[in-house]
Amino acid sequence: MILLRRLLYSGSSLESSLYSTRLSSHSSRAGAVAEAADGADRGGLQTLTSRLDSKADMTTFSLIRHGETDWNLRNLVQGSTDIPLNQTGLRQAAEAVDRIKALDADIDWSGVVSSTLSRARVTARIIAEGLELPLMDPIADLVERNFGSKEGSDVDEIHRLHPRWDFPEAEPNHLVFERAFNALENLRKQDESRSLIVVAHGGVFRDMLSRISGYRIGSIANTAVNMIEHVDGDWVVRMVNGEPFDASLFELLTEAH
């Protein structure tokens, strides 16, 4: 099993406390980190086609952060507040269609799913229409972390006052990960050989990519393509912000003492 010990990391003005969490029932965390590093040195820079060949029981998820909102533009904490896409965000969602098409001709996408927040849902709808894919029911467990009354505040000011973003109103970060990761696990278990496009939020995806890879992942760009695969009992990060995952470019997560 992969057990991630209590870890601490920060990125994109957010710092998250990582708790002991079961990610897989078949291998160790050390093996997962080694595989991530190996993927950076060898497989991570190969074409995605070669990584996907002849793996009938592999699940592929493309993780797409929603398009830009006015609160993104103004550097305000969004969290669970339902802020719509602005015109730039709508354009970014349309542009994401071509980026997804360019990933790999051999990926047979089954559908598009999103969180229930409109900025993710509208992004997902635009992508689904552009790729002529079914838009699946939204999943509440994929929504961004709830920051309570701090939502709408300046990101830099909150980071100055609460560098670890652990003020009492904030939803515990490990619970955000657990609900979001369980949502993806449920999708995987429904069909272990399908590929889905999942549209949600930067904080959710940054934390998830960090935990799976064992490396500190920073900010996730609006509508950038990220990719994870589940094969042979393990989740593996293949792409971050539109680039093949290269462990040498990231800092290894360290234990918090």
N, C-alpha and C positions, 0 to 999 in steps of 0.2 A: 504494500500500500504506500501511497505517497502521503507523508505527513509533513505539512509545512509548520515548523516550529514558530513560536511567537516572533514576528519580525517587525521591523520598523523601517518605513521608507517615506520619502516625500517626492512630489512632482506636481508641476502645474499649480503651484501655490497650495497644494493639499498634502497633508502628511497622514499616513494611515497606519494603524496598528494592526498587524496581521496575526491572527490567532490560529491555534492548532486546528487544521481542517483536513478532512479526508477528501482527496481528489480522485483517488483510484483504488481499486481493490487488487491490483496485480503487480505493482512494482514500488520501489523505494523512491524517496525524494532525490537521493543522491543519483539514482539512475536517471531521473527526469532532467536534473540539471546537466548531467553529463551528456544526455541526448541532445539537449538544447545547444550546448557548446559544440557538440559534434555536428549538429545541423548547421551551425554558423561556419565551421571550418570546411565542411564538405557539402552536405545536402542542402543547407540553407541558401546557398548561392547557385544551386542547380535550378533548372527550370521547374516550375510547378508541375508540368506534365510528367516529368520523370518521377516525381514524388508520388503521383497519383496512380501510376500504372498498376493494374492488376491487384487492387486492394478493395475487394468487394464489400468488406465489412468495415470500411472506414467512413466516419462521419466528418464532413467538412463544414465549418461555419465561417462565413465572412462577416466580421463584426464591423459595422459602419456607424460611426457617430453621426447624429443628426446634423442638418445644415445650420448655418448661423442664424442667431436671433438678435434682436436689438439689445438684449441683456448681455449676450456674448460681446457685442460690439462695445458696450459701455463698461465691460469688466465687472458685471454684477453677479452675485451668487444666485444661481437659478434653482438648484436642487429640485424639489418636487413641484415647484410652481409651474403652472402650464403656460409657458411663453411661446407664442407662435413663431414660425420662421419669418425672417424679413426677406426682402427681394434677393439679397445675396444668397441667403439660405436656399431659396427656391431654385436659383440658378445652380448652386452647388449640387443639389439633389439630382438635377437633370444631368449635370456633368459626370456624376458618379456612375451613371449607367454605362458610359463608354469605358470607364476605368474597370468596371466589373467585367464587361465583355472582353477586355484585353487580358484578363487574368489567365485564362486557360480555356481553350476550345473544348477540352475533354470534360470539364466540370458541367454536370447536368444539374442545374439548380432546380430544386423542387418547389421553392416558394420564398416569400419574404414575410418576416414576422417582426414586430416592433413592441416597444413599451406602449403604455396607454397614453402617454403625454403627446400632445398634438405635434410638437416639433419633431418627434420621432415618427409619429404615425404618418404625417404628411410626407416626410422624406421617404418613408417606406412605400407609400402609395405611388409616388413619382417613379421610384426605382422599379416597382412591380409593373407598372404600366409600360415603362421603357423597355423592360426585358420580357414583357408578355408572360408574367408569372402570376400565380395566384397570391393575393394578399391574405395572409392568415389572420386569425383573431389576435388582437393585441394581448400582451401578457403584463399584468400589473407588477409582477415581481422583477421586471426589467427596468423599472423607473429609477431615476437618479436618487442619490442619497437625500434624505430629508434634513434640512438645516433649520427648521422651525422659523422663528421670527427673524433670523439672520438672513433669510432669503430676500433678495433685493438690496442687500448691503454691498459695499465695495469690496471686491475680493482681496485687494492688497491690505485694506484696513482690517478685515477679519483675520488675515494671516498675521498681521502685526500683533493683534491682541491675543490670538489663539494659534500660535505656530503649528500646533499639532491638530488643529481643527477638532478638538475633543471637548468642546463646551457642552454643558448639560443637555441643551436642546437637540444637539446633533444626533441623528440616528447612528448607533454604533456601527463602525465600518465593517466589522466582521459579520454583522447580521445582513448588511447590504450585499456583501459577497455571497453569503450562504443562500439568500433568496434568489439572486441572479444566477449563480452557478447551478442551483437546483433546477431552475427553469430551463437552462440549456441541457442539463442531464435528462430531464423529462422529455425534451424534444428528441434527444439522441435515442433514448430507449424506445420511442415510438417507431423508429426506423433507423437502424444503425448503419445503413448504407446510403443515406441521402445527404444532400448538400443544401444548406439553407443560408439565406442572407438575413442577418439579425441587425436591426437598426435600434440603437438605444443611446447611451450617454457616455460622455468622456470619462467621468469618474468611475463608473461601473466597469468600463472596458479596461482602463488603465490598471485598476486593481486586479482584475481578472488575469490580464496578460502578465502582470508582475508575479502573481502567485503561481501561475502555471509554468512560466519560464524559469523562475528563481532569480530573475534579474529585475533591477529597478527601471521600470518603464515610465517615461515622462509624459508630457502632454499628448493627447490624442487629437489630431486635427479634425475639423469639421469635414465630414464625408470621406475622410481618408479610409483606405481599405486595410483592414487587419484580418488575419486569418489564423484559425486554430484547427487542428485535426485530432480526432480520436481514433487511434489505431493500435491494435494489440494491447488494449487495456490502459493506454496512457493518452492524456491530452498533451499536445505539442504545439508550440507557437511557430508558425511558418512565416508570418508577415506582420510588420508593424509600420503603420503610417505609410503604406504603399511600397515598402521596401522589404526584400527577404530578410528575415530575422537573422542578425549577426550578433552573437553574444559578446564579441570583442568590443562592440560599441556601447555596451551597457555595463553598469556597475552591479556586481553580484550583491544580492541582498544579504545583510548581515543580521545576526541575532541582536535583539535589544536586551540590554542588561539592566 
